[in-house]
């Protein structure tokens, strides 16, 4: 039904990039929450 136009290595690369982007987004979100919590303590 579906024909694969790219090799298996390309699929693995896309998965790795998606995991890295998700990890960076999670770290950024946690840093944002920590920063806002610290700012509210200072006020």
SVG drawing of the C-alpha trace seen along z (x, -y; Angstrom):
<svg xmlns="http://www.w3.org/2000/svg" viewBox="-2 -43 23 45">
<polyline fill="none" stroke="black" stroke-width="0.4" points="0.0,0.0 2.7,-2.5 6.0,-2.5 9.0,-3.8 10.9,-6.4 13.7,-6.9 16.0,-4.4 15.7,-3.2 18.5,-5.5 16.4,-8.6 13.6,-7.4 15.9,-6.8 17.4,-10.3 13.9,-11.9 13.1,-10.0 16.3,-11.1 15.7,-14.7 12.1,-14.6 13.4,-13.2 16.0,-15.9 13.5,-18.6 11.1,-17.3 13.9,-17.1 15.0,-20.7 11.4,-21.8 10.9,-20.1 14.1,-21.6 13.0,-25.0 9.6,-24.6 11.1,-23.5 13.5,-26.4 10.7,-28.8 8.7,-27.4 11.7,-27.7 12.4,-31.2 8.8,-32.4 8.8,-30.7 12.0,-32.5 10.7,-35.8 7.5,-35.5 9.6,-34.8 11.6,-38.0 8.5,-40.2"/>
</svg>
